Amino acid sequence: MHEVYKKAVRLAAKYGITNLSNYLLYNTDNDTPEELYKRLELNVELCEELGISIYSFPMKYHPIDDPNFFDNRDFIGKSWNRKYIRAIQAVLNSTHGKIGRGKNFFHAAFGENVEQFKEILIMPETFIIERYKYDIKAHKKYLKNGGKSKLKIEDTDEFNHLAGEWRKKYNKLTPIQREQALEIIHGNVFSEEIFSNMNKKVLEVLQYYLIKREEK
């Protein structure tokens, strides 16, 4: 439907409707995380192309007509898992639930491409919510592109290496080790008990998921 959608937005802009908003369902059996990223990216690109404002509100799908899910919120789409769902919520926590115009803002929140977005989905939750505290490279780039942060570079010195450490160790896992790690990560339940008898290299990666956010 993207061509139909683009035509409708351009028509609205042509006749002076320059403030738009829409909900983007995700977590259905028919969509993927990559498709959510592309839909968000499309809105950002249309804002830039047409000089308009489109606010995107990602909304988790739940099959309210299915008796199996009347009393719980446990539905997970075929291409989704609990970690992906929680990661989207963590990103939205940082963006106050919406995504507006501006590529820098979008890239800072969701990554500069699909591959970066997929990395964010499996990143430890604390690193997602407090990205600039734990990832100095992301912090510096955000500031360079005109972003504003309450943190000063020196304020992150104690923590800024951790996201890089996690990324480096994860990328060094063998395919079998990565599969073992992802089985735990996708389930989004992290504890020392679950990590018992885990391969040493896998355990080194999973330890980062035990890092908690500081209480405000």
ChimeraX attribute file (.defattr): number of C-alpha atoms within 10 A of each C-alpha:
attribute: neighborCount
match mode: 1-to-1
recipient: residues
	/A:1	5
	/A:2	10
	/A:3	7
	/A:4	8
	/A:5	12
	/A:6	14
	/A:7	11
	/A:8	12
	/A:9	19
	/A:10	17
	/A:11	12
	/A:12	15
	/A:13	19
	/A:14	11
	/A:15	8
	/A:16	10
	/A:17	13
	/A:18	16
	/A:19	13
	/A:20	16
	/A:21	14
	/A:22	13
	/A:23	12
	/A:24	14
	/A:25	14
	/A:26	21
	/A:27	22
	/A:28	17
	/A:29	13
	/A:30	10
	/A:31	15
	/A:32	15
	/A:33	18
	/A:34	14
	/A:35	13
	/A:36	17
	/A:37	16
	/A:38	14
	/A:39	15
	/A:40	20
	/A:41	22
	/A:42	15
	/A:43	26
	/A:44	25
	/A:45	16
	/A:46	18
	/A:47	23
	/A:48	14
	/A:49	10
	/A:50	13
	/A:51	13
	/A:52	20
	/A:53	20
	/A:54	22
	/A:55	19
	/A:56	21
	/A:57	18
	/A:58	20
	/A:59	16
	/A:60	17
	/A:61	16
	/A:62	19
	/A:63	13
	/A:64	13
	/A:65	8
	/A:66	9
	/A:67	9
	/A:68	12
	/A:69	13
	/A:70	12
	/A:71	8
	/A:72	10
	/A:73	12
	/A:74	11
	/A:75	20
	/A:76	18
	/A:77	19
	/A:78	12
	/A:79	14
	/A:80	18
	/A:81	16
	/A:82	16
	/A:83	21
	/A:84	23
	/A:85	19
	/A:86	16
	/A:87	21
	/A:88	23
	/A:89	19
	/A:90	21
	/A:91	22
	/A:92	18
	/A:93	13
	/A:94	14
	/A:95	15
	/A:96	11
	/A:97	16
	/A:98	18
	/A:99	22
	/A:100	19
	/A:101	20
	/A:102	14
	/A:103	16
	/A:104	17
	/A:105	18
	/A:106	17
	/A:107	16
	/A:108	18
	/A:109	21
	/A:110	23
	/A:111	18
	/A:112	14
	/A:113	13
	/A:114	17
	/A:115	11
	/A:116	12
	/A:117	19
	/A:118	16
	/A:119	13
	/A:120	21
	/A:121	23
	/A:122	18
	/A:123	21
	/A:124	24
	/A:125	25
	/A:126	20
	/A:127	24
	/A:128	24
	/A:129	20
	/A:130	15
	/A:131	21
	/A:132	26
	/A:133	25
	/A:134	22
	/A:135	21
	/A:136	21
	/A:137	14
	/A:138	17
	/A:139	22
	/A:140	14
	/A:141	14
	/A:142	18
	/A:143	14
	/A:144	10
	/A:145	12
	/A:146	10
	/A:147	13
	/A:148	10
	/A:149	11
	/A:150	7
	/A:151	11
	/A:152	12
	/A:153	15
	/A:154	10
	/A:155	11
	/A:156	16
	/A:157	13
	/A:158	10
	/A:159	14
	/A:160	22
	/A:161	15
	/A:162	16
	/A:163	23
	/A:164	14
	/A:165	14
	/A:166	19
	/A:167	13
	/A:168	12
	/A:169	14
	/A:170	19
	/A:171	11
	/A:172	13
	/A:173	16
	/A:174	12
	/A:175	10
	/A:176	10
	/A:177	18
	/A:178	16
	/A:179	13
	/A:180	16
	/A:181	21
	/A:182	16
	/A:183	11
	/A:184	15
	/A:185	21
	/A:186	17
	/A:187	12
	/A:188	20
	/A:189	12
	/A:190	15
	/A:191	12
	/A:192	10
	/A:193	7
	/A:194	10
	/A:195	16
	/A:196	9
	/A:197	8
	/A:198	14
	/A:199	12
	/A:200	11
	/A:201	16
	/A:202	22
	/A:203	17
	/A:204	14
	/A:205	21
	/A:206	24
	/A:207	15
	/A:208	19
	/A:209	19
	/A:210	14
	/A:211	12
	/A:212	11
	/A:213	11
	/A:214	7
	/A:215	4
	/A:216	3
